[in-house]
Structures are given as C-alpha cells and as structure tokens.
C-alpha cells in the first residue's frame, strides 16, 4: 500500500490471496483496504490509532454500503480515496471512491462510525475529545447507507444455517471479530444459497453487536425484496450480530 499525499489517494496492488476462484477481489479484502485507508486518513487528521490509544478510545464501524461498477482482479492496481463527512450526535460519516489504475471511478462507498471507549466500547461524544471538532466542519454526504432490519424468527424457520466461530485468526486489536470477517462469512452464506457465481456488485452491511473470542455465529440467508439478506446470530445468547444485503436491488 502506498499513500499519494498530493492526490489524497491510497494505492493498493491486489495479490492472489485477496481474490476468489475467478481472480476477482473478495469483498472482505476490499473492506480491509477501505478500513486501512480510513485509519490512515484519520491518522493524517490527528486521530489515528496512536492518538486514540492514549485517550483511550477506538473507531468502530457501524454500517457500510458499497456499489461497484467493475470488480478489480488479481494483479490490478486500485486506488482508494476517502474523506470525512462530519458527524451528527455520536455518528461519524465517511465516504470512499474506488478507482482503477487510470484513476477512473469503479466503485463508491459510504459508512457510519462511532468513537468508543476501548474498555467497554461504549460510545463517546465528540465534544468530550479535545480537537475532535475538526470533523464538524466537513461536507455532509449525499450518499446513504440504510438500516437493515433483521429477518423474523418465522422467516428463518426451516432455513439451513451456516456456522462460523470466533477463532484466533478472526480477532482484531479491539478483541472482537474484525468487521471484514462478517463480509467473508456473508459471502460464504450467499454463495451457498445461489446457483450461480456471478460477482456481487452491491452490498450493504449493518453491525449490531460484537462477537468475542470463542463464540459461535449462526447465519441465515433469505431472499428479500429482490436481494439476499444474510443475518448472523450468536448461538449461545441468540443476540443479533449483523445483517448484510447482497444484490442489485438494495434500497
């Protein structure tokens, strides 16, 4: 990854392990790039990991939506441009453009974040963090990431579930399953329930609760309004963990 400060772009070369059997970029790999660009842009603005660790606080992703016009492939060079769109109450908005090697836009994304205490991950108001008002002056986004409502117990009845575990390699520095892993799990559930391997061009995800080391997650994939919805639930407590909408007909 290379940062080009004159263009505010982050350059990535796609490597083999980041792609599927058709050499297409995995969405969880794309999300890792978007997240890395977001973290480095936050660092450029004075609120990167080193500064947040001293507060102590952390950035937590709540929602993200991605619309792709073209899926990058193995060996391709892509660029990610990202910028803060300010905050409302405790919610920070951030947008992304994904560009090809010719700097043509091939995808767009929007996201919602919050700042939380590192210990209990309770939200922190920006006004309590010195200097955070820098984000209040940004241009509001004209992009929208919708709230996804979990499917009902009745809708899930009889649906075959896919199970995943919060093993060591799934856990990040915030001591929970990294947000990119839910994308990998969602893709697994999606392709286990469709009869084709066409690329995913639109995807939206909502995160509702954390998954901690050793926990088990059950996922259900259900057709909904022309898209496929994947809902994840922690097996022991039954709490809702995430919902993903996959398909061309996302609102």
DAKAPE-V909370 format. One record per run of one state. SS is the DSSP state (hx for helix, st for strand, lp for the rest). FROM is the first residue (numbers start at 1). TO is the last residue. If there is no record, write none. Layout:
ss={SS	SS}
from={FROM	FROM}
to={TO	TO}
This chain:
ss={lp	st	lp	st	lp	hx	st	lp	st	lp	hx	lp	hx	lp	st	lp	st	lp	st	lp	st	lp	st	lp	st	lp	hx	lp	hx	lp	hx	lp	st	lp	hx	st	lp	st	lp	hx	lp	st	lp	st	lp	st	lp	st	lp}
from={1	2	5	9	14	16	19	20	24	26	27	45	49	56	57	69	73	74	77	89	91	100	105	118	123	124	126	129	132	138	153	157	162	166	168	171	172	177	178	179	192	202	208	216	225	227	235	240	247}
to={1	4	8	13	15	18	19	23	25	26	44	48	55	56	68	72	73	76	88	90	99	104	117	122	123	125	128	131	137	152	156	161	165	167	170	171	176	177	178	191	201	207	215	224	226	234	239	246	251}
